[in-house]
């Protein structure tokens, strides 16, 4: 069950083309983009399930 959750999370992140094709100069900016995308996915998923 836990593996399925992780796989779905990665699949949602892969849908963000800006992250998948990103070639930033620093690891810090790449991690920030992933954190931002993950936060937005979490918020939208939470809103869908609570509505």
C-alpha distance (Angstrom), angle and dihedral (degrees) to the residues before:
residue distance angle dihedral
X1 . . .
X2 3.80 . .
X3 3.79 92.4 .
X4 3.80 90.2 54.4
X5 3.80 91.0 54.6
X6 3.80 91.7 51.1
X7 3.81 92.5 47.3
X8 3.80 91.7 50.5
X9 3.80 90.2 49.8
X10 3.80 92.0 53.1
X11 3.80 90.9 46.7
X12 3.79 90.5 53.8
X13 3.81 90.8 49.1
X14 3.81 90.4 50.1
X15 3.80 89.0 58.8
X16 3.80 88.6 66.5
X17 3.81 98.8 85.4
X18 3.77 92.3 -169.9
X19 3.78 90.0 64.5
X20 3.79 96.5 39.6
X21 3.82 92.2 52.4
X22 3.79 96.5 35.7
X23 3.78 118.6 132.9
X24 3.78 103.2 177.5
X25 3.74 121.5 170.5
X26 3.77 94.3 -128.9
X27 3.77 133.9 48.5
X28 3.78 89.2 -139.2
X29 3.81 94.6 63.7
X30 3.83 91.4 45.1
X31 3.81 91.2 52.2
X32 3.79 90.1 47.3
X33 3.81 90.6 54.0
X34 3.80 91.2 49.9
X35 3.81 91.3 48.0
X36 3.80 91.1 49.9
X37 3.80 93.1 48.9
X38 3.80 92.4 46.1
X39 3.80 90.7 50.2
X40 3.80 92.5 50.1
X41 3.81 91.3 47.7
X42 3.80 90.1 49.6
X43 3.81 92.9 49.3
X44 3.80 94.9 47.5
X45 3.81 92.2 45.3
X46 3.79 90.6 49.1
X47 3.81 91.7 50.0
X48 3.80 92.0 49.9
X49 3.80 93.4 50.8
X50 3.81 95.5 45.6
X51 3.80 96.3 46.5
